[in-house]
């Protein structure tokens, strides 16, 4: 599978993610995930879990957010620093930083992990 973040479902999902429309981003990427094969399938699942985590955060479900971020990190960490045109290392580092925050503090103002399709 070739990842092209400038058009189609990948671009739509990324645009929605960056706009804070996490459920819509999840939906855009899910159609690709359902059709993909490994190793792209697990990679897309990790990205989808990040979007779902922040959808849960918007709904004040901190436990769901935490579990989804843990799952996404578990899926994304095995990939190289750059995979599918995404900086996996940047994304994983952002997820780890979020996990290190105190879960008792209000989390609605948190910035989502950076999904950057610029690594070549």
C-alpha positions in Angstrom: 0.0 0.0 0.0 1.2 3.5 -0.9 0.3 6.2 1.6 -0.7 9.4 -0.1 -1.6 12.0 2.5 -2.6 14.6 -0.1 -5.8 13.0 -1.4 -8.5 10.5 -0.7 -9.4 9.1 2.7 -5.9 9.6 4.2 -6.1 13.3 3.4 -9.7 13.6 4.6 -8.9 11.9 7.9 -5.8 14.0 8.4 -7.7 17.2 7.7 -10.5 16.2 10.2 -7.9 15.1 12.8 -6.1 18.5 12.6 -9.5 20.2 12.9 -10.3 18.3 16.1 -13.0 16.3 14.4 -11.6 13.0 15.8 -14.6 10.8 15.2 -14.8 11.9 11.5 -11.0 11.3 11.2 -11.5 7.8 12.6 -14.3 7.1 10.1 -12.2 8.3 7.2 -9.2 6.1 8.1 -11.3 3.1 9.1 -12.4 2.4 5.5 -8.7 2.0 4.5 -7.9 0.0 7.6 -10.6 -2.6 6.7 -9.1 -3.1 3.2 -5.4 -3.0 4.1 -2.9 -5.8 4.8 0.0 -6.0 7.2 2.1 -4.1 8.1 -0.1 -1.2 7.0 -3.2 -2.6 8.8 -1.7 -2.4 12.3 -0.2 1.0 11.6 -3.6 2.4 10.5 -5.2 0.8 13.6 -2.7 2.7 15.8 -3.6 6.0 14.1 -7.3 5.2 14.4 -6.8 4.5 18.1 -5.2 7.9 18.6 -8.3 9.6 17.0 -10.6 7.5 19.1 -8.7 8.4 22.3 -9.2 12.1 21.6 -12.9 11.5 20.8 -13.2 9.9 24.2 -11.4 12.8 25.8 -13.9 15.2 24.2 -16.6 13.1 25.9 -14.8 13.3 29.3 -14.0 9.6 29.3 -10.5 9.6 30.7 -10.3 5.8 31.2 -11.2 5.3 27.5 -8.6 7.9 26.5 -5.9 6.2 28.5 -6.6 2.7 27.3 -6.8 3.8 23.6 -3.5 5.7 23.9 -1.8 2.7 25.5 -3.1 0.5 22.7 -2.0 2.9 20.0 1.5 3.1 21.4 1.7 -0.7 21.6 0.8 -0.9 17.9 3.0 2.0 16.7 6.2 1.5 18.7 7.4 -1.5 16.6 7.4 0.6 13.4 10.5 2.4 12.1 11.0 6.2 12.9 9.2 6.9 9.6 6.5 4.7 8.2 3.9 5.5 5.6 5.2 9.0 5.4 4.4 9.7 9.0 7.0 10.5 11.7 6.2 7.6 14.0 8.9 8.7 16.5 7.3 12.1 16.9 3.8 10.6 17.3 5.0 8.0 19.8 6.9 10.6 21.8 3.8 12.8 21.9 1.7 9.8 23.2 4.3 9.0 25.9 4.2 12.7 27.1 0.4 12.6 27.3 0.6 9.3 29.3 3.1 10.9 31.7 0.6 13.7 32.7 -1.2 13.4 36.0 -4.6 11.9 35.2 -6.3 13.8 38.0 -5.8 17.1 36.2 -8.4 18.4 33.7 -7.3 17.1 30.3 -9.7 18.8 27.8 -7.1 21.4 26.8 -4.5 18.8 25.8 -3.1 19.0 22.3 -3.5 15.8 20.4 -0.4 13.9 19.3 1.1 15.2 16.1 0.4 13.0 13.1 2.8 14.6 10.5 3.0 13.2 7.0 6.2 14.9 6.1 9.0 12.4 6.8 10.6 11.2 3.6 
